[in-house]
């Protein structure tokens, strides 16, 4: 790490550290084509030193999308669009609403807590690993529970 040698170098270093980098471009790109875009966003966020805020913000955004997706499915099921889709595949469909609601609710709470912690302090490597495990587990839970087709 380079030490500032003059007052100008110190001012430049302080300005670089105080300039807030936006997190939302990483989050939006990470949500486009998961898991590939998520991994690319992780790498870019780590390179730009915003990994702490990216991980917590990503959990919040992902949880909100799960909630919105669940709401959309419930609205569409009222119009029998989903039931007709499942019938066209000759398969029975089951939606586990409670698990999705719990996943979305816990994800939002954990994300808000970790985001507030990440803005005050830098997260440790163990906390980052835990956040990654939560995110991957939430992806897996969504994939398994949103719509189950039985034969």
N, C-alpha and C positions, 0 to 999 in steps of 0.2 A: 504494500500500500504506500503510495507516495505521500510524503509529508509536505504541506504547503510551505514554501520558502519565503514568500512575500505576502503582504497584506492583500494584494490583488488575487493571489492564488487562494488564500483563505476565503475571500469573498466569493470567488467562483465556486469553491467547494460547498460553501453554505448555500448558495443559490441552487446548485444541483440537488442538494439533499432536501431543500425546502420545496422544490418544484413538485407538485403533486401530479403523478401520472394517472391518467384515467384507467379504471379497471374494467369498465363495461365493454370495451372492444374485445378484450380477452374472453370475457364471459359469453358474449354473443357468439363469437367465433367458436368457442368450446361447445356451445349448444347446437350448432348447425348440423354437424355429422358426427355425433358421438360414436364411438370412443376415439376415433382418429383425430378429429379436430380438438377434442379435450386434451389429448396428449401433446399436440402441437401447441396449444394454448399454455399448458403447463411448462413446456420448455421455454417458450417466449417470455412468460411471466417470471420464471426463475432467472432468465438472462437479464431482464430489465429490473430485477430486484423488487418485484411486487407480488411475489408468490403468496405471502401471508394473506394479503387482502384478496387476492384472486380466489384462493381456495374457499375462504369463508363466504365471499360474495357468490361464488358458483353454487355452493350448497343452498343458499337462500333462493337464487334464481331457479335452480333445478326443482326445489320443493314447491315453489309457486307454480311452476309449469305442471307439476304433477297434480296439484290441486285444480288448476284450470282444466287440465285434461280430464280429470274425474268429473268435474262439473259438466263439461261438454258431452261426455259419454252419458251421464245421467239425463241431460236434456234430450239428446238424440234417442235414447232408449224410450223416452216418453212418446216419441213419434214412431216407434217401432222400426226405425231405420236399421239399428244394430241387430235387432231380432231377425229382420228380413235378410240381412247380410249373413248371419250365422245359419239361417235356414237354407240359404242358397248353397252353402258349403256342406250341407247335410251333417252339421256338427252341433252339439249342444254347447252353449256358451255360458260361462259363469264369471261373474265379476266380484272380486273380493274388495268391497268398498271400505270396510273397517281397516284393513291392513294398509290400504293406500292413504286413507286419511291420517292414520297414525304416523306413517312414514313422512308425509308432507308436513304435518304439525311438528314432529320432532326435528325434521330437517331445518325448518324455519327457526325454531328456538335455538338449536345448536349453531346454526349459521350466524344469527344475530349476536349470540354470546361470543363466538370466536371472532367475529368482525370487530366487536368493541374491544376485545382483548388485543387483536392484531393492530388496531390503531394506536393503542397505548404502549404496548410492548411488542417486541419481536417474538414471534412464536418459535419454540424450540423444534428440533427435528422430530422428536417423538410426537409432538402435537400435530405436526404436518403429516406424519404417517397416519395418525388416527383420523385426521380429516380425509385423507385419501381413501382410507378403508371405509369410512362412512359414505363417501361419494360413490365408490364402487359398489358397496352393498345396496345403496339406494337404487342405482341403475339396475342391479340384478333383481331387486325386489319388484321394481316397476315392470321389468321384462317378464317376470314370472307371474305377477298377480294381476296386471291390468286386464288381460283377457286370456282366459284359459279355455282351450278347446279340448273337449273330451270326445273320444270316439265311441 
